[in-house]
């Protein structure tokens, strides 16, 4: 049974991981 708390935590983790991946990709592509 999925509670609202678990859904919010999963959403926050997904957003954080996507942000981290995009940030790492941005840094790797723009190394000067």
C-alpha positions in Angstrom: 0.0 0.0 0.0 1.6 3.2 -1.2 1.1 6.2 1.1 1.4 9.8 0.1 4.6 10.1 2.1 6.2 7.3 0.1 5.0 8.8 -3.1 6.5 12.2 -2.2 9.8 10.6 -1.2 10.0 8.6 -4.4 9.2 11.7 -6.5 11.8 13.7 -4.7 14.4 11.0 -5.2 13.6 10.8 -8.9 13.8 14.5 -9.4 17.1 14.7 -7.4 18.6 11.9 -9.4 17.5 13.5 -12.7 19.0 16.8 -11.6 22.2 15.2 -10.6 22.5 13.3 -13.9 21.9 16.4 -15.9 24.3 18.5 -13.9 27.0 15.8 -14.3 26.4 15.6 -18.0 26.5 19.4 -18.3 29.9 19.5 -16.4 31.3 16.7 -18.5 30.3 18.3 -21.8 31.6 21.8 -20.8 35.1 21.0 -19.5 37.4 23.8 -20.5 
